[in-house]
Amino acid sequence: MSESNVAIVTGASGGIGRAIAEAMLAAGYRIISLDRRLPDWSHARLEPVVVDLFDPKATADTARDVAARHEVSHIVHNAGIIRPNLIEQVTVDDIAALSQLHLGAALTLVQAALPGMKQRHFGRIVLIASRAALGAATRTAYSATKSGMFGMARTWALETAAHGITVNVVAPGPVETDMFHEVIPQGSPKVDQLARSIPVGRIGRPNDVARAVMFFASRDADFITGQSLYVCGGASIGSIAL
């Protein structure tokens, strides 16, 4: 694969982000990892950059620097947090913070890389949303901002299609990561209970999501844009037992 495949992957230090970065590295990509912490793993083509994506200025400064040093061809915006709370405990600050992380950071990164993508007439943008965008208890801020990714991606897809750029969304269901276990502790009976409630009968794995991202990231996927793919074991369908 050409060295021109340079991907920004946010939140690549662990969990789903790491699985995405590793899959891209295995396919020959150069990866720029943007995360609040350094990864505890390394690769010759992995460039870790520490940045707090909650900070708009720090995000903008980093985005400009990366775009100046690299011909960015792919952006995978995976970084996210949940901040679970019932309605009564949700704050406006929660909405603002997750709006910046899930939506604002994506916009800033794309704006920095877009001129180069247009010049080279190629780009792949993949936003990692969530099955929770369809609604989930205690997910007011998370669901609201993750659902915003769908409209944003469809709009960007219309604006960039003529430039050889595609924009798509991957929406995972429950996936076993550190963030998942911050909500449901490892070993809790709720893990098995949740697995039984998913049509395919198991919790997702980070590689399940990475494979979907690799599909959208492919240079051959040039006729697919503005689309959303739920990687959720059927959890987004909804069913009634009769």
Salt bridges, closest charged atoms under 4 A:
GLU3 OE2 - ARG30 NE 2.81
GLU22 OE2 - ARG18 NE 2.92
ASP40 OD1 - ARG18 NH1 3.60
GLU47 OE2 - ARG69 NH2 2.79
GLU47 OE1 - HIS70 NE2 2.81
ASP61 OD2 - LYS57 NZ 2.77
ASP61 OD1 - ARG64 NH2 2.46
ASP65 OD2 - ARG69 NE 3.00
ASP94 OD1 - ARG83 NH1 3.07
GLU176 OE1 - HIS181 NE2 2.70
ASP208 OD2 - ARG202 NH1 2.94
ASP208 OD1 - ARG211 NH2 2.81
